């Protein structure tokens, strides 16, 4: 291989790579797993006699690395990788295919300077009436962007904001499918509550949080005809972020879809992936440490939107200087 790089997905396997949030350099993958990835790439490139660009999806778990797919073409991560490393991957691939000059292999697969790049997907759910704003194995994104920062939290939060996402002011609605109501999701919600966010929750999620000592205000489904109603609170603009972790095992598949759709239609930020929610909470916490205490929203509520002011504003060119 003449050059390569390995990006890490924030989301676990199951989300299409085109819809995934990428971090480069990898942040949690071990050196041993990265070495296995490189070994697999070299073996496949040799076995398939590849001359030119190719991309692979791999899954690492418990020290083992397996191949999901290998595509004999460039991918949307090529421009991202080129910008982070400061090396033109496509130019190198083109020279290799033409074969008119010798190319010196590049050993490094991370930037020369100490920074992190995060690539985030862009979606058009607001323009697609009736589309379900949830992620799965089928690609739904219509674009992407990349941001850079001194660490993953800084770069990630800037990437989320650059997609048009507004930082939550104070009120967050949480709805968790039964299989996901566990010790993996609880720390993120407890952290948001401890940071001063006011959690609202659907019936069983509210009970789950209460049992775990996390305060949440109960909101009722529209069909229950009880107050306060989820639909009314969202449509009034009183919810500033919706966290919905549901799947095909959910009891209220159609109702959950309706809530996701309502959030999108009213311009309320929506996160449906647990790993993204966890990193979002961690990034907000990191930004809060730099921004100080929350300001006043003018209506008696805490306003956390100023946390974005603590982020590093350097451009990509400045990071490479």
N, C-alpha and C positions, 0 to 999 in steps of 0.2 A: 504494500500500500504506500502511495506517495504521501498522503496526508489523511487524517481522520479526526473526528471529534465525537464525543459522547455527551448527549444531553439527557437530563433526568426529568421525567414527568412528575409533576406535583400529584396528579391523580394516579390512583392504582390502576392496574390493567383492567380493561373493560370500557374505557372511554377511547373513542377513535383518536389516533395520534394527531389528526388535523384539528381536533377540538381540545387537545390537551394543552396545559400550561407547562412550558419547558424552562428548565434552569441549566445554564452553562457558565462555569463548570458544574458538574454534578455536586450535590451538597450532602447527600446521605448514603451514597453508594460506596461500599468499601473498596480499598485498593485492590484486594484480591478479586472482587467481582469485576472491577474495571479491567483487570488483566485478562480475565476469562473472556470478557466481551471482545477485547482486541484480538485474542487468539482465535475466536470464532470468526471474526470478520476476515482475518487473513486467510483462514482455511477456506471460507466460502468464496472469497475473491479468486483464490487459486483454482478451486474445484470448478467454478463456473467460467474461468478464463475471462474475467472482466477487465476491459480496458475502457475506462470512463467512469462516470459517477454511478454510485449505487447507495441505497439507504436500507437500513435494517431496523426492525422493531424487536427488541429483546426483553425478556422478563427475568428479573433477578429476585430470588427468594431463598432464604436460609442457606446462603453460600453457593447456590446453584444458579446457572444462567442458561436459559433456553431461548431458542429462536421462535418468534411469532411469525415473522415474514421477512423476505428479502426482495426488494424491488430494484430492478436493473434500470434505474433512472434517477434523475435528480428529484429532490423533494422541496417542500416549502421551508424546510429547516436549513437548506443550503445557504441562502442569503443571511440568515440569522447567524449561522456558524461562521460565515465569512466575516461578518461585522465584529463578532466577539473576538475571534482570533487575529483579525487584521490581515487575513490571507484570502485571496479570491479563489474559492473552491472550483467554481465553474471554469475560470480561466485555466486552472491547472488541469482539470478534466479534459478540456478542449485540446490543450497541448498534448496530453497523453494520447488522445484519440487520433490526432494528426500524426504524431510520432516523428516530427521533424527535428526535435531537439531533446537533449538529455535533461531530465528533471531531477533535481536533488530532493530526496524525500525529506519531509518535515517531521521531526520527531515529537515536538511538543503538540499537545492537543488542548491547550488552555491558553488564555490570554497572557501576554507578557506582564501586564500590570495587574494589580490585585483588585479586580472588580468582578461583579456577577451580572450576567445578562438574563433577563426573563422574557420569554415570548408568550404572549397571551392571545387567545382567539377573539375574534369579533363576530357577533351574531346579528341577524336581521329579523329577529322574532317580532319586533314591533311592526315591521312592514309586512309580515306574513300572517294575515288574519287566520286565526284558528290553529296555527302551528303550536305544537307542544314544546315549550322551552325547557327541555330536559336533555341530558347527555347520555349517550350510549355507544354502541358499536358502529352506528351509522353516522357519518360526518354531517354536521349541521352548520358549521361556521362558514362565513362568507368572506372572511379576511383575517388579518392578524396584525399585531404590532409588537415592538420590542422596546424595553426600557433597561437602563443600566444603572447600577448603584454599587456602593461599597460592600453591601452584603445582600443576601437573598431577600430579606424583609423589605429593605428600601426599594430594591428593584421590583419586587412583586407588587408592592402597594402602588408604586407609580404606574406599573403596567395596568393594574385594575382601574385606576383612575383615568388612564389614557383611553380606555375602551368606552368612556362616558359614564362609568359608574360613579355615583355620588357616595361619599363616605356617609355612613348612617349618622343621623343627628342624635338620636337617643333610643328610639323604640324599634325592637327587633322581634318579628314573629317567627316562632320555631315550630316545626311539625316534623316528627320523626316516626318512621315506620317501626313496628314492634321489634323486628330483628336488629334494628340499629340503635335501639334504646339500651345502651350498655356503657361500660367503662371507657370505650374508645371515643364516644361522642360527648360524654359528660364533661371532661376537662375543658373543651373548647367553650361550651355554654357557660360553665362556671366561671371561666376567665372573662368572658364578655360581661357577665353579671358583676363580677368583682371590679371591672373597669368602670362601672357606673351605667352601663346600658340597662334599659328596662326591658325585660323579656316578656313577651306575650306568647302563649302557647295554645295549641289545640288540646282537646279534652284529655286524651291519654298521655300526651307529652307533658302537659301541665302536671298531671298526677305523678309521672315519672320524676320530673324535676323537683317537685315538692318532697317526694320520698327521699331524694338525695340531698335535700337541704338547699336547693337553689330556688329562689323566689321567681315566680312567673305569674302573670295575670291570665286567667282563663278567657279564651275567646271561643264562641260557639259556632258550629257549622250553620250555614244558612238554612238547611232543611230542618234543623231542630227548632227553629222559630224562637230561640232563646236569645237574650241579650247579655252582653254585647256580642254582636255578630261580626265574624271575620270580614265578610264582604263590605259591611258598612265602615269598619275601621280603616280598611285599605283604601276604599274609595274616597274617604274624607282626607286622606293624606297623612293619617296619624301613624302609619307604619313606614319606617325608613329603610328596612332591609327584611327580606324574607329568606329564611333558611329552611329548605324542605328536603329532607332525606327520605325519599320513598322509592319503591321499586314495584316489580310485578306481583309481589306478595302483599301489597298494601290492601287493607280492607276497603278503602275509599278511593279507588283508582280514578273514577270520573270526577269526584269532588276535589282530589288533589290536583288533577289537571286544571280544573276551573280556577283554583286558587293561584296556581302558577301563571295561568293566562291572565288573571285579573291583575296580578303584580306587574306583569309586562305591559299590559294595556294602560296602567296608571303610572308607568315609569318608575316603579319601585325596584331597586336592585334585587336580584334573585340569585341565590347560590344553591345548587342542588347536589354538590359533591362534598363529602365530608372532609377530604384532604384539603380541598381549596378553602373550606370554611376554617379549618384549623390554622392554615397558613395565614389567612386573612386576619384572624384574631391575634396571632403572634405578631403580625406586621403592624397592626393597630397598636398593640401594646408597646412595641419598640418605638413607634412614632410618638406615642404619648410620653414616653420617657424623655424624648428630645423636645417635645412641644410644651411640656409643663401641664398645668391643670387645665381642665376644660373651661371654655368661656361660657357666657350666658347666651341663651338663644332669645332672650327677651320675653319669654312667656313662662318663666319659672322652671324650665327644663334645662338640663345640661346640654351643651352643644359641642359635639366632638368633631365637627367637620374641619376644624382648624388643624387637625393632626397632620394633614398633608403638607403643611407649611414647614415641617421639620425635615423634609426629605432633601436629599442631595440633588442639586440642580445641574450638575455638570453634564455636558453633552458627550456623545460617543467620542468625538474628536479629542476632547479634553482628557478622556480616560486613556486614550492611546498615546497622549503626549508624554 
